[in-house]
Amino acid sequence: MYKVNESCIGCGACTAVCPEVFDLNDDGLAENIIGEVPAELEDSAKEAMESCPVAAIVNE
């Protein structure tokens, strides 16, 4: 499960790469909008994790 942690700075990189899984909340920080990532979104969720400049996305 890909999850955004408290290190998020709200850059929006993850939402640009994988908007089906990540979105910015009212505070301007990323959050998950779904729980388990479906197989067809796994590659883009992984790319979002790898593109995060502060490593705020983890795969638990």
C-alpha atoms as one frame of an Amber mdcrd trajectory, in Angstrom:
protein
   0.000   0.000   0.000   1.413   3.358  -1.030   1.043   5.935   1.703   1.980
   9.609   2.074   3.782  10.387   5.326   4.320  13.612   7.291   7.379  14.566
   5.225   5.168  15.830   2.375   5.900  19.405   1.264   2.970  19.659  -1.143
   4.989  19.907  -4.356   2.339  18.006  -6.319   4.726  15.662  -8.133   2.778
  12.588  -7.064  -0.562  14.044  -8.127   0.880  14.886 -11.551   2.168  11.337
 -12.035  -0.669   9.374 -10.437  -3.827  11.430  -9.818  -5.872   8.244  -9.467
  -4.106   7.502  -6.159  -2.886  10.867  -4.820  -4.469  14.299  -4.453  -3.691
  17.484  -2.556  -5.858  18.155   0.484  -7.156  21.503   1.762  -3.792  22.135
   3.453  -1.987  21.698   0.134  -0.386  18.407   1.143  -0.674  15.104  -0.684
  -2.936  12.349   0.556  -4.105   8.982  -0.665  -7.530   9.006  -2.243  -7.792
   5.224  -2.440  -6.591   2.447  -0.163  -5.131  -0.521  -1.984  -3.644   0.391
  -5.355  -5.121  -1.734  -8.156  -2.663  -3.693 -10.293  -3.203  -1.436 -13.302
  -2.076   1.618 -11.270   0.875  -0.047  -9.545   3.488   1.261 -12.002   2.305
   4.872 -11.836   2.033   4.759  -8.018   5.608   3.464  -7.877   6.712   6.227
 -10.255   4.991   8.795  -8.014   6.836   7.407  -4.997  10.149   7.561  -6.819
   9.509  11.103  -8.073   8.814  12.528  -4.622  11.666  14.931  -3.821  11.418
  14.348  -0.058  10.607  10.605  -0.070   7.222  11.255   1.537   5.586   8.235
  -0.116   6.269   4.786   1.223   5.077   1.377   0.095   4.063  -0.570   3.180
